[in-house]
Structures are given as structure tokens and as C-alpha cells.
Amino acid sequence: MFNSPFEENSSTVLKKDWVRRFKKFSSNYQNNDYKATSYLLKDVYLFHKWVKVTSKLEPINWLESGVEPQYTDIGSTTAMACSGGACEITF
């Protein structure tokens, strides 16, 4: 069955509704500045994402975690970096 490009399906209707709501929001709060509206909506989205992530955070007591610091001898890394006459150390 051939679908006409003008035939509306649920996806098209949702997209048109989103654009309509975006333009309405822009006219109400950003004086029809679509670029500023898109930046504002992105900032709001990222803020809500940050709030959601930080709400689940719990402090870690590093003294009771049992993790001991591990130190590496710099001489062993230098020997590996300079093998074969090519001395390149990247950090």
C-alpha cells in the first residue's frame, strides 16, 4: 500500500504537536527567538538530568572502604617507554 506524503500518522502528528508547542513557548517566553528557546530547553533538560543523578548520590567513607593507595615505581615506566631506543613518555 502506498502512503501519501501528506497522510498523517501518529509519528507525524506528534512531531507537528511538538513544533507547535515549541513555537508557543518561544512566543510566550523568548520573543520568538527560536535559538534562545532551544538553548533554554537544553539547559532545563540538563538541569533536570543533573538533579536526578545527584539525588541518587551517597557519600563514600574512604576511611572505612578498605582501599589502599597503590604507587608505581617511575623507573619501571621509564624503562618500558624507552625500550628499543624510542623514548616517549606521555601522561
Order of alpha helices (4+ residues) and beta strands (2+ residues): alpha-alpha-alpha
